[in-house]
Amino acid sequence: MAHKTILLTGFLFIVGTLSAQNFSLGIRAGYTLSNVAVKKPKGLIVDEFDEPYKTLSSLHAGIDARISLSERFAIVSGLQYARKGYKSEIPQPNGLATSATNELHYLNLPVVADVRLWKGLSLQGGIEAGSLLSAYIKSAKVKTDTKSFYEDFDFGLVAGFEYRFNDALFIGLRHIFGISSIQQLEITDSNGASPGLASSYNSATQISAGYRYIFGE
């Protein structure tokens, strides 16, 4: 609950502090492709751990604000719900594997710098903080709560582009590179020895469209 309060307070502070300037407020929604990147201990050789996770597709939606600081420079922020996670295979006693969906539901606060390159096209880069709302693993019509296995807070770097057709309508493409670990697992070899911890990080690509209403003109 504390993380969600911090995100909301941060967003209101950004909008409230700069609201005297030319800014726009609206909605953003779109398609998300997410996965996890895994960092293994050095020298670890575990076949099943080397199997790639599969991409999970989902949706994201939220409030979006853009504060124009000059003709070419702006700050874009917002509060956004996004489902992240990945798909995997769970080995069964009969030697077969069952498909599983690992869902991580977040409330995110992205804050990015927006630099106009040409006409309505701009380059964006910044950060994103997230609070984990819930987490589940779904397999064979069974849904299991896994929130306690993940970190409550997520943090990543954001890079992407946005194109504004006019002062209100826009489309955007972003990639979020997770830099804070969302989960750590202790791995043991066949002798029961542990070479260290394996850490996983969120990785997500978002394709968005939205509408902003302009204030301050």
Buried (B, 14 or more C-beta within 10 A) or exposed (E): EEBBEBBBEBBEEBBEEBBEEBBBBBBBBBEBBBBBEBEBBEEBEBEEEEEEBBBBEBEBBBBBBBBBBEEEEBBBBBBBBBBBBBBBBEEEEEEEEEEBBBBBBBBBBBBBBBEBEEEBEBBBEBBBBBBBBEBBBBBEEEEEEBEEEBBBBBBBBBBBBBBBEEBEBBBBBBBBBBEBBBBBEEBEEEEEEEBEBBBBBBBBBBBBEBEBEBBEE
